[in-house]
Amino acid sequence: MTLDKWQLIFSNRILTRLKELNMTQAKLAELTGVHVASISNYVCGKRIPKADVLINLAKALRCSVSDLIEVGEMIDLEGEK
């Protein structure tokens, strides 16, 4: 799996949880202590969070880290072959 595809899947999972909880990106930023611009980058699939932020996102979204990412997925940084 490429990094771009992984980011897209991750962003879709965040969006799904936000919708399920009727939560805004601003509220998620407030709950996690992460700047709203960073949340927007995660939601848009432009960036991925560090592990500590990922844990805080999962807590705020009331889910497990594995609900947001597939822990066993390998990211191919050179592109899919």
Sequence and secondary structure as in RCSB ss.txt:
>XXXX:A:sequence
MTLDKWQLIFSNRILTRLKELNMTQAKLAELTGVHVASISNYVCGKRIPKADVLINLAKALRCSVSDLIEVGEMI
DLEGEK
>XXXX:A:secstr
 BHHHHHHHHHHHHHHHHHHHT  HHHHHHHHT  HHHHHHHHTTS    HHHHHHHHHHTTS HHHHS TT   
BTT   
